[in-house]
Amino acid sequence: MPDFLGLPDLPGKPRTRGMTHVLDKGIPVGAMADHLESHVDYVDVWKFGWGTAYAERHLERKIGLLRRHEVVACLGGTLLEIAWAQGKADACLEWAESVGFGAVEVSRGTVPMSTDEKQELISVAAPRFTVFAETGYKSADRVLLPSEWHMEIVGDLDAGATFVVAEGRESGTVGVYDADGTPQPDIINAAIRAAGLSRTFFEAPRKDQQAWFVNVHGSDVNLGNVAPDDLLPLQTLRLGLRADTALRNLAEQVALGQSR
């Protein structure tokens, strides 16, 4: 990049903050290769959404691309939930390891599963994978109180999860959002108190949601369920190079200049 503007000092890869987690809904392998070639610096985790990995004809090619570009391949949580409900969780994890997944998402947003059962599944997966433990339901009819978010996240981390994921779905209308997609600060703050910003990924599929998190929690907030096409646009939000976050960055640059 040019260097004549004052911009946030974002961490480079490998990083522990300011991470971006892509949602693969079935992108063709050629398009995936193009996105990685063009924007690999802006992506850290590539999640194969829900059960797409099970049906993906080019799964091994995709995982090979991710390995070459040093991007973590993550299995979607819904697939593991379905396997668990059928008594096949061990088989699912063995398969995921055999095809090259380095991470799995463990969730309970679809099938009936208690927090104890979820955390037992985390403890089984953690020795072999980086575990992303998701909290929140995929239905707007099922709601967790902020205190319940906090307790579940603490338990997930104690069980061996490396990161937590705050549910938002690809629609951005459940979990940490209301039905209109507006962020719910009481839930978001409960997640942060439980895990800290560096260990929490907020699913933020929409531009307005991504901008809200950058403006409120900083350029180095971890965001998930980002579409491959949005990797560069999200980076411009983090850098204050888009109207939605430009004023925040300008205020920071003024404050930095005044402090010198």
Buried (B, 14 or more C-beta within 10 A) or exposed (E): EEEEEBBBEBEEEEBEBBBBBBBBBEBEBEEBBEBBEEBBEBBBBBBBBBBBBBEBEEBEBBBBBBEEBEBBBBBBBBBBBBBBEEEBBEEBBEBBBEBBBBBBBBBBBBBEBEBEBBBBBBBBBBEBBBBBBBBBBBEBEEEBEBEBBBBBBBBBBEBBBBBBBBBBBBBBBBBBBEEEBBBEEEBBBBBBEBBEBBBBBBBBBBBEBBBBBBBEBBBBBBBBBBBBEBBEBBBBBBBBBBEBBBEBBEEBBEEEEEEE
